[in-house]
Amino acid sequence: MKFFGLITLVAALGTTTMLQAQVGPAGDPFAAPQEEAQDSVIKASTIDEQLEKKAYNAGVEFMQMGDFDNALLKFDEAIELKPDYTEAYTNRANIKWQQGEIESAIEDFRTSISIDATADAYFGLGQCQYQNNQHDSAMESYTRALAIAPDYAQAAYYRGGLHFEKGNYEKAVADYDKAIAADPKYAYAYNDRGSAKRQLKKYKEASADYKKACALDPENVFMYNNWGSALRRAGDYDTALLVYTRAIRKDPKNYRSYNLRGLTYYDMAQYEKAIADFDTCIQLNSTYGYAFMNRSCAYYKLFEYAKALQDGNRAVELMPKNAAAYLNRGNYREMTRDAAGACEDWKKAAELGNEKAKRYSNMQCSKTEKR
């Protein structure tokens, strides 16, 4: 994730319940005058309530307009008039969270929960805790939100993201199921469920989820890229090419789409077309190391070892901790009769955890060193 697998945090600026303006007692301008004593009693019992609701409603209006500074002032005023005004604490916390005042937001959410433990407050607290790298606490807060409101789509979605991060893909799928059941138009939930299923190697199911996500959010290019990747993993290269091409038409500057389509051509052994896509990817982003590594592999397949080595050098330069980049360059060095350089790269790849490089190093490098 992230993206949790292309997962994105969404500011929880309040649900309909949180943002609903609160109305004080309505006055009838045509009503008969009240007795003076009675009138004074009515004013004494309602004036504070009217002022606090007026301040709160003004805060909501400023919040909806995006004027968060004035919204904060009004929520402060509402809380000063009514220290147990839970909705004001929750909305003030949401603004603080969006403005990066995480600790202060957490304090407000906790105060709101101590007054009235709502699902919104627990969800907001979870968002702050996640951003504060308190993932276990965030998981607990999302769970509490769902205990109060089992159909809270966002709480299920973000808890699913935490399961995804931990590698608990089955649990992630279950939470994305809940999010989708609560909100059948939740495009990100379909997308991320597809990503979890892809990790489980359920490529056809993943493809179906990505397809649905694209239908719900047709301008979101990264969802098309995910869909194409699931199709590619399923071996449906022709459809994957169509999906990547659609992504490119929607955003001709999305370099990742070219890289992914290039990989599909590579899988189909159409190396010249793959190189053409990797070329475009590099033109759009000259620091994208994967495109250089992938193009080097295509050149290698075409026996153009000098070009493969040149791209391999660039891939290592851009991704110095990528084991595959060293493994590949070792292969190119071997083909250009640089046995010592090949062994150096394979050993480095082995140090970074690549098992194939370990085998190459054990089989080839000991012979080279003896000679």
C-alpha positions as CSV (number, residue, x, y, z in Angstrom):
1,M,0.0,0.0,0.0
2,K,-0.4,3.0,-1.3
3,F,0.1,3.4,-1.6
4,F,-1.4,0.4,0.1
5,G,-1.2,-1.0,-3.0
6,L,-2.1,2.3,-4.5
7,I,-4.2,3.1,-1.5
8,T,-4.8,7.1,-0.8
9,L,-5.7,8.7,2.5
10,V,-8.9,10.8,2.3
11,A,-9.5,13.7,4.7
12,A,-12.4,12.9,6.9
13,L,-14.0,16.3,7.1
14,G,-17.1,15.0,8.5
15,T,-20.1,12.9,7.5
16,T,-23.5,14.2,6.9
17,T,-24.1,13.8,10.6
18,M,-21.0,15.7,11.6
19,L,-21.7,18.6,9.2
20,Q,-25.4,18.9,9.8
21,A,-26.2,22.4,11.0
22,Q,-27.8,22.5,14.3
23,V,-30.9,24.8,14.7
24,G,-31.9,26.5,17.9
25,P,-35.5,27.2,18.9
26,A,-37.2,29.0,16.1
27,G,-39.0,32.3,16.9
28,D,-42.3,33.3,15.4
29,P,-42.1,37.0,14.4
30,F,-45.9,37.3,14.3
31,A,-46.5,35.8,17.8
32,A,-48.1,37.9,20.5
33,P,-45.8,39.6,22.9
34,Q,-45.0,37.5,26.0
35,E,-45.3,38.7,29.6
36,E,-42.1,40.4,30.6
37,A,-41.3,37.9,33.4
38,Q,-42.0,34.9,31.2
39,D,-39.9,36.4,28.3
40,S,-36.9,36.8,30.6
41,V,-37.1,33.2,31.7
42,I,-37.2,32.0,28.1
43,K,-34.2,34.0,27.1
44,A,-32.2,32.9,30.1
45,S,-32.8,29.2,29.2
46,T,-32.0,29.5,25.5
47,I,-29.5,32.2,24.9
48,D,-26.4,30.1,25.6
49,E,-27.7,27.3,23.5
50,Q,-28.5,29.6,20.6
51,L,-25.0,31.2,20.8
52,E,-23.2,27.8,20.8
53,K,-25.2,26.5,17.9
54,K,-24.8,29.7,16.0
55,A,-21.0,29.4,16.4
56,Y,-21.0,25.7,15.5
57,N,-23.1,26.3,12.4
58,A,-20.9,29.1,11.3
59,G,-17.9,26.8,11.7
60,V,-19.6,24.2,9.5
61,E,-20.3,26.8,6.9
62,F,-16.7,28.0,6.9
63,M,-15.5,24.3,6.8
64,Q,-17.7,23.6,3.8
65,M,-16.3,26.7,2.0
66,G,-12.7,25.5,2.7
67,D,-12.0,28.4,5.1
68,F,-10.5,26.3,7.8
69,D,-8.9,29.1,9.8
70,N,-12.3,30.8,10.5
71,A,-13.9,27.4,11.0
72,L,-11.4,26.7,13.7
73,L,-12.2,30.0,15.4
74,K,-15.9,29.2,15.4
75,F,-15.5,25.7,16.7
76,D,-13.3,27.1,19.4
77,E,-16.1,29.5,20.3
78,A,-18.7,26.8,20.3
79,I,-16.5,24.6,22.7
80,E,-15.9,27.6,25.0
81,L,-19.6,28.1,25.3
82,K,-20.3,24.3,25.6
83,P,-17.2,22.4,26.8
84,D,-18.9,19.0,26.0
85,Y,-19.8,19.9,22.4
86,T,-18.7,16.6,20.9
87,E,-19.4,17.5,17.2
88,A,-17.4,20.7,17.6
89,Y,-14.4,18.7,18.9
90,T,-14.7,16.1,16.1
91,N,-14.8,18.7,13.3
92,R,-12.0,20.8,14.9
93,A,-9.9,17.6,15.1
94,N,-10.5,16.9,11.4
95,I,-9.3,20.3,10.4
96,K,-6.2,20.0,12.6
97,W,-5.5,16.6,11.1
98,Q,-5.7,18.0,7.6
99,Q,-3.4,20.9,8.6
100,G,-0.8,18.5,10.0
101,E,-1.4,19.2,13.7
102,I,-1.6,15.5,14.4
103,E,-1.1,15.5,18.2
104,S,-3.6,18.2,18.8
105,A,-6.1,16.5,16.5
106,I,-5.6,13.2,18.5
107,E,-6.3,15.1,21.7
108,D,-9.5,16.5,20.3
109,F,-10.7,13.2,18.9
110,R,-10.0,11.6,22.3
111,T,-12.0,14.3,24.1
112,S,-14.9,13.8,21.7
113,I,-14.8,10.1,22.3
114,S,-14.8,10.6,26.1
115,I,-18.0,12.7,25.7
116,D,-19.8,10.5,23.1
117,A,-17.9,7.6,21.5
118,T,-19.0,8.0,17.9
119,A,-17.8,6.0,14.9
120,D,-16.7,9.3,13.2
121,A,-14.5,10.2,16.1
122,Y,-12.9,6.7,16.2
123,F,-12.3,6.8,12.5
124,G,-10.7,10.2,12.6
125,L,-8.5,9.1,15.5
126,G,-7.5,6.1,13.4
127,Q,-6.5,8.3,10.5
128,C,-4.3,10.4,12.8
129,Q,-2.7,7.3,14.4
130,Y,-2.0,5.9,11.0
131,Q,-0.3,9.1,9.8
132,N,1.6,9.0,13.1
133,N,2.9,5.5,12.3
134,Q,0.9,4.0,15.1
135,H,-0.6,1.3,13.0
136,D,-1.7,-1.1,15.7
137,S,-3.5,1.8,17.4
138,A,-5.1,2.8,14.1
139,M,-6.3,-0.8,13.6
140,E,-7.9,-0.7,17.0
141,S,-9.6,2.6,16.3
142,Y,-11.0,1.5,12.9
143,T,-12.3,-1.7,14.6
144,R,-14.0,0.4,17.3
145,A,-15.6,2.5,14.6
146,L,-16.9,-0.6,12.9
147,A,-18.2,-2.0,16.2
148,I,-20.4,1.2,16.5
149,A,-21.3,1.4,12.8
150,P,-20.7,-2.0,11.0
151,D,-21.5,-0.4,7.6
152,Y,-18.8,2.3,7.9
153,A,-17.3,1.9,4.5
154,Q,-14.2,4.0,5.0
155,A,-13.3,2.4,8.3
156,A,-13.5,-1.0,6.7
157,Y,-11.5,0.2,3.7
158,Y,-8.6,1.6,5.8
159,R,-8.5,-1.3,8.1
160,G,-8.2,-3.5,5.0
161,G,-5.3,-1.4,4.0
162,L,-3.5,-2.1,7.3
163,H,-4.1,-5.8,6.8
164,F,-2.7,-5.5,3.3
165,E,0.4,-3.8,4.7
166,K,0.9,-6.6,7.1
167,G,0.6,-9.2,4.3
168,N,-2.7,-10.5,5.7
169,Y,-4.3,-10.5,2.2
170,E,-7.3,-12.7,3.1
171,K,-8.3,-10.3,5.9
172,A,-7.7,-7.4,3.6
173,V,-10.1,-8.9,1.1
174,A,-12.7,-9.4,3.9
175,D,-12.6,-5.8,4.9
176,Y,-12.7,-4.6,1.3
177,D,-15.8,-6.8,0.9
178,K,-17.4,-4.9,3.9
179,A,-16.5,-1.6,2.4
180,I,-18.0,-2.5,-1.0
181,A,-21.2,-3.9,0.6
182,A,-21.6,-0.6,2.5
183,D,-20.8,1.5,-0.6
184,P,-21.1,-0.4,-3.9
185,K,-19.6,2.6,-5.8
186,Y,-16.4,2.6,-3.8
187,A,-13.9,2.5,-6.6
188,Y,-10.8,2.4,-4.4
189,A,-12.2,-0.5,-2.5
190,Y,-12.6,-2.5,-5.7
191,N,-9.1,-1.5,-6.8
192,D,-7.4,-2.4,-3.5
193,R,-9.4,-5.7,-3.3
194,G,-8.0,-6.4,-6.7
195,S,-4.5,-5.8,-5.4
196,A,-5.0,-8.1,-2.5
197,K,-6.4,-10.8,-4.8
198,R,-3.4,-10.3,-7.1
199,Q,-1.1,-11.0,-4.1
200,L,-3.1,-14.2,-3.6
201,K,-2.5,-15.0,-7.3
202,K,-6.2,-14.9,-8.0
203,Y,-5.5,-13.0,-11.2
204,K,-8.9,-13.4,-12.9
205,E,-10.8,-12.2,-9.8
206,A,-8.3,-9.4,-9.4
207,S,-8.9,-8.4,-13.0
208,A,-12.7,-8.3,-12.5
209,D,-12.2,-6.0,-9.5
210,Y,-9.9,-3.7,-11.4
211,K,-12.4,-3.6,-14.3
212,K,-15.1,-2.6,-11.9
213,A,-12.9,0.1,-10.4
214,C,-12.2,1.5,-13.8
215,A,-15.9,1.6,-14.7
216,L,-16.6,3.6,-11.5
217,D,-13.6,5.9,-11.9
218,P,-12.9,5.9,-15.7
219,E,-10.3,8.7,-15.6
220,N,-8.1,7.1,-13.0
221,V,-5.1,5.8,-15.0
222,F,-3.4,3.9,-12.2
223,M,-6.4,1.6,-11.9
224,Y,-6.1,0.8,-15.6
225,N,-2.4,0.0,-15.0
226,N,-3.4,-2.4,-12.2
227,W,-6.0,-4.0,-14.4
228,G,-3.5,-4.5,-17.2
229,S,-1.0,-6.0,-14.7
230,A,-3.6,-8.6,-13.5
231,L,-4.4,-9.5,-17.1
232,R,-0.7,-9.9,-17.8
233,R,-0.2,-12.1,-14.8
234,A,-3.2,-14.2,-16.0
235,G,-1.5,-14.6,-19.4
236,D,-4.2,-12.6,-21.2
237,Y,-1.6,-10.4,-23.1
238,D,-3.9,-9.2,-25.8
239,T,-6.4,-7.7,-23.4
240,A,-3.6,-6.3,-21.3
241,L,-2.3,-4.4,-24.3
242,L,-5.7,-3.0,-24.9
243,V,-6.1,-1.8,-21.3
244,Y,-2.6,-0.2,-21.2
245,T,-3.3,1.5,-24.6
246,R,-6.5,2.9,-23.1
247,A,-4.5,4.2,-20.1
248,I,-2.0,5.9,-22.5
249,R,-4.8,7.5,-24.4
250,K,-6.2,8.9,-21.2
251,D,-2.8,10.2,-20.1
252,P,-0.1,10.2,-22.7
253,K,2.4,11.4,-20.2
254,N,2.0,8.5,-17.7
255,Y,5.4,6.9,-18.1
256,R,4.4,3.9,-16.0
257,S,1.8,2.9,-18.6
258,Y,4.4,2.7,-21.3
259,N,6.7,0.7,-19.1
260,L,4.0,-1.8,-18.3
261,R,2.9,-2.1,-21.9
262,G,6.5,-2.7,-22.8
263,L,6.7,-5.5,-20.3
264,T,3.7,-7.1,-21.9
265,Y,5.3,-6.9,-25.4
266,Y,8.4,-8.4,-23.7
267,D,6.4,-11.3,-22.4
268,M,5.1,-11.8,-25.9
269,A,8.7,-11.9,-27.2
270,Q,8.0,-8.7,-29.3
271,Y,11.2,-7.1,-28.1
272,E,11.4,-4.3,-30.7
273,K,7.9,-3.0,-29.6
274,A,8.9,-3.4,-26.0
275,I,12.0,-1.3,-26.6
276,A,9.9,1.4,-28.3
277,D,7.7,1.6,-25.2
278,F,10.6,1.7,-22.8
279,D,12.2,4.4,-25.0
280,T,9.0,6.5,-24.5
281,C,8.9,5.8,-20.8
282,I,12.5,7.0,-20.4
283,Q,11.8,10.1,-22.5
284,L,9.0,11.0,-20.1
285,N,11.1,10.1,-17.0
286,S,14.8,9.8,-17.4
287,T,15.3,8.7,-13.8
288,Y,12.9,5.7,-13.8
289,G,15.3,2.9,-13.2
290,Y,12.9,0.1,-14.0
291,A,12.5,1.2,-17.6
292,F,16.3,1.1,-18.1
293,M,16.5,-2.4,-16.5
294,N,13.6,-3.6,-18.6
295,R,15.0,-2.2,-21.8
296,S,18.4,-3.8,-21.0
297,C,16.6,-7.2,-20.8
298,A,15.0,-6.6,-24.2
299,Y,18.4,-5.7,-25.7
300,Y,19.8,-8.8,-24.2
301,K,17.2,-11.0,-25.9
302,L,18.2,-9.4,-29.2
303,F,21.9,-10.2,-28.5
304,E,22.7,-6.5,-28.3
305,Y,24.9,-7.0,-25.3
306,A,26.7,-3.6,-25.4
307,K,23.4,-1.7,-25.3
308,A,22.2,-4.1,-22.6
309,L,25.2,-3.3,-20.5
310,Q,24.8,0.4,-21.0
311,D,21.3,0.3,-19.8
312,G,22.3,-2.1,-17.0
313,N,24.8,0.4,-15.8
314,R,22.2,3.1,-15.6
315,A,19.7,0.8,-13.8
316,V,22.3,0.1,-11.1
317,E,23.1,3.8,-10.8
318,L,19.4,4.7,-10.3
319,M,18.6,1.7,-8.1
320,P,21.7,0.8,-6.1
321,K,19.7,-1.5,-3.7
322,N,17.9,-3.5,-6.4
323,A,19.2,-7.0,-6.5
324,A,17.8,-7.8,-10.0
325,A,19.6,-4.8,-11.5
326,Y,23.0,-6.3,-10.3
327,L,22.0,-9.8,-11.4
328,N,21.1,-8.6,-14.9
329,R,24.2,-6.5,-15.3
330,G,26.3,-9.5,-14.1
331,N,24.8,-11.5,-17.0
332,Y,25.6,-8.7,-19.5
333,R,29.2,-8.4,-18.2
334,E,29.6,-12.2,-18.6
335,M,28.4,-11.9,-22.2
336,T,30.9,-9.1,-22.9
337,R,33.7,-11.3,-21.4
338,D,34.1,-9.4,-18.2
339,A,34.1,-12.4,-15.9
340,A,35.4,-10.5,-12.9
341,G,32.8,-7.8,-13.3
342,A,30.1,-10.4,-13.6
343,C,31.2,-12.0,-10.4
344,E,31.3,-8.7,-8.6
345,D,27.7,-8.0,-9.6
346,W,26.4,-11.5,-8.8
347,K,28.0,-11.3,-5.3
348,K,26.3,-7.9,-4.7
349,A,23.0,-9.2,-5.9
350,A,23.5,-12.2,-3.5
351,E,24.2,-9.9,-0.6
352,L,20.9,-8.2,-1.4
353,G,19.1,-11.5,-1.1
354,N,18.8,-12.8,-4.7
355,E,18.9,-16.6,-4.7
356,K,19.7,-16.9,-8.4
357,A,22.7,-14.7,-8.0
358,K,23.9,-16.8,-5.1
359,R,23.8,-19.9,-7.4
360,Y,25.6,-18.1,-10.2
361,S,28.2,-16.8,-7.8
362,N,28.8,-20.2,-6.3
363,M,29.0,-22.0,-9.7
364,Q,30.9,-19.4,-11.8
365,C,32.9,-17.1,-9.5
366,S,34.9,-19.8,-7.7
367,K,36.1,-21.1,-11.1
368,T,37.1,-17.6,-12.2
369,E,39.0,-16.9,-9.0
370,K,40.9,-20.2,-9.3
371,R,41.9,-19.4,-12.8
